[in-house]
C-alpha cells in the first residue's frame, strides 16, 4: 500500500508539472515570431512601424539622446527635484548613454525585415523599394547614434584610449541560440562610419524627396532626411567638402519637406506638434504614447503646464534646466 501511495504521488507530481508547463508555455503578447509576421505585406508594414516606434524609447529620442547629452555638457543644471540625471550632470563613472540594447534590438528587426521583403508575395515592386529605402535609412540612423556614443568621433581620437567603433551586423537573428553564438568584434571607427554611409547611399535612389508625402512627410524616411543625415555623418567624419555637399543638396532639394522659420514665428514653431522646419521627426500619434510626468522631454525640462503661465499646478519634474552660463550666453538676465 505504501508503494502504491508513493507511485500515485509521483504520477500526480508528473501530471502537475506537465500542466504547469502548459500553463507557463503561452504565446508572448509583446513579441511575435518573425516568420509569422514577415510573410505578407501587412506584416512587413507592421514590422516597419515597430522599428519607427523604437525611436520613441526613453533611451533614444524619447529623452536620453537630448537630455542626457545636455546633462553631461556644461550647459545644464540638474536640480535634484527627483534625483534623475544627477549622476549624469556630475559626470559620475558609469552615468552616460544607455542606447546599446535598445538600438541593437531595432537593428536586428531591420535586418530580419530586409532579408524577408523580396519574398513577400502580395507586395508590389514599389512597396519593396520603399521598404528597403526606409529600413536602410533607419539602420544608418541607429548605427550613427550608437557610434556617436560608444566611440570617439573621427576628428578627435585619443589613441591610447581608443577601443574601436561598434559592432556591425547586417544579419538578423530569430532565435536565442544563434544570437548567443554570435560573438563579433567591434568594427573600427572607420568601418562603422563606412557602413552608415553605405546605407545612406543605397537608400538615396529608393526614396522620394518627401518620402510618403503629405502630412506624413516628416514622420517617415525620405530623400530629404537622408541628405540631412548624410550631412551630419560626414560632418562627424571631418569630411568638410562632403558635408557641405550634402547640406547644400538638402537645402536646395526640390519638393522637399519643411520651410524655414523667421523671427516672427520661430518660438511658435517649437510649440507645434509638427515643427515647420522638421525634415524628419519622431511621431507620437496619440497622447498616451508619451513617457509621462516623470521622464518625457516636457516633464524633464519644465514644470509648467502652459508656457509662460506660472500660476497653474505644477506638471512634470523639471529635473534639468539651463544653467547660468547658458542663460548668460543667450542674453537672458534676472534669473536666480
C-alpha positions, -999 to +999 in steps of 0.1 A: +000+000+000+028+023+009+045+017-025+012+024-043+008+057-025+044+067-035+037+058-071+004+077-072+021+107-056+049+106-083+023+103-111+004+132-097+036+152-095+044+144-131+010+154-144+011+186-122+044+196-137+032+189-172+000+210-165+022+238-151+045+237-181+015+241-204+001+270-184+035+287-185+042+280-221+019+307-235+025+329-266+041+363-259+017+393-261+047+417-266+065+400-294+059+375-322+080+351-342+094+369-372+085+340-396+048+345-386+049+382-394+073+387-423+053+367-448+029+392-462+026+430-469+006+438-437+032+420-416+061+439-431+043+473-427+037+464-390+074+454-386+085+487-402+062+507-379+076+488-349+111+500-358+100+536-361+083+532-327+116+523-310+128+558-317+103+570-290+121+550-263+134+568-233+169+556-242+167+573-276+147+603-288+121+599-261+146+615-237+182+604-233+197+615-267+186+650-258+185+652-220+215+630-210+236+648-236+227+682-221+232+669-185+267+658-193+276+690-211+284+724-194+250+740-203+225+725-178+219+721-141+202+690-125+182+705-096+177+672-077+139+676-077+135+638-083+172+628-084+170+620-121+200+630-142+221+640-111+247+614-118+249+623-155+252+660-146+280+652-122+296+630-148+298+601-123+315+569-135+291+548-155+265+575-158+261+580-195+241+570-226+225+535-225+211+531-260+231+499-268+205+472-262+175+492-275+193+501-307+206+467-315+171+452-309+158+476-336+188+468-359+180+431-356+144+437-366+156+458-395+179+430-407+152+404-404+128+425-424+153+434-451+160+397-456+123+389-460+110+417-482+119+401-516+098+370-507+066+388-498+040+375-523+014+403-521+039+432-522+045+453-553+079+464-565+070+499-553+064+485-518+097+467-518+116+497-530+101+519-503+107+493-476+143+489-484+149+526-485+132+533-452+148+504-435+183+514-446+177+549-435+167+537-401+197+513-398+220+542-407+204+563-381+206+537-353+242+529-361+251+566-362+236+571-328+255+541-315+289+551-328+285+587-316+280+574-281+303+544-279+333+555-299+354+586-305+344+609-333+369+605-362+381+641-358+391+636-321+406+602-312+427+596-282+449+568-295+457+554-260+421+551-251+405+542-285+386+509-284+372+509-320+338+516-333+307+495-326+295+460-336+283+459-372+259+432-382+238+430-413+223+397-404+191+392-383+188+366-355+155+349-350+163+326-321+183+329-288+208+302-297+220+318-329+222+352-312+242+339-283+266+321-306+273+354-325+303+370-308+317+396-331+345+420-325+338+457-327+344+472-361+368+501-364+356+536-363+362+540-400+344+507-407+314+518-386+311+551-405+316+534-438+286+511-432+264+541-422+273+559-454+268+527-474+232+525-462+227+562-469+239+559-504+220+527-510+187+543-498+191+575-517+177+564-551+149+544-534+130+572-516+111+602-530+122+637-519+093+639-495+090+603-486+054+592-481+044+628-487+015+649-473+010+651-436+033+621-431+063+635-449+084+643-419+073+613-399+090+587-422+122+584-441+127+604-472+155+615-496+154+649-478+160+631-444+188+610-460+206+642-472+203+658-438+216+626-421+244+624-446+254+660-439+256+652-401+275+619-406+301+634-429+305+664-405+314+640-377+338+623-401+356+656-407+348+654-444+340+691-448+336+691-485+312+662-485+293+677-455+289+709-475+277+690-505+250+671-485+239+702-467+236+722-499+216+694-516+193+692-486+187+730-487+181+731-524+161+699-528+131+704-550+099+690-535+115+685-501+100+689-466+095+719-443+101+756-445+124+780-427+110+799-398+117+836-392+118+859-362+081+862-362+072+825-359+104+809-345+092+804-309+057+794-320+073+767-343+086+748-313+052+747-297+036+730-327+030+693-329+049+694-363+078+718-363+076+738-396+113+732-402+113+695-395+127+672-421+124+640-400+109+639-366+098+611-342+060+609-343+038+604-313+004+595-328-015+597-295-010+615-262-009+581-245+024+573-263+044+600-243+066+589-215+046+605-188+051+630-160+085+616-149+107+611-180+091+627-210+110+656-225+085+681-213+085+667-178+123+665-177+128+702-187+099+721-173+072+721-146+049+745-165+015+731-177+013+761-201+043+780-214+047+813-196+019+807-170+034+803-135+001+801-115-012+767-127-005+735-107+029+720-115+032+693-141+063+673-146+096+674-126+117+699-144+148+680-134+172+696-159+172+733-165+196+757-183+225+768-161+237+803-155+264+800-182+239+791-209+214+817-199+241+844-199+253+834-233+217+837-246+215+872-232+189+862-205+192+880-172+172+883-139+173+845-132+181+832-097 
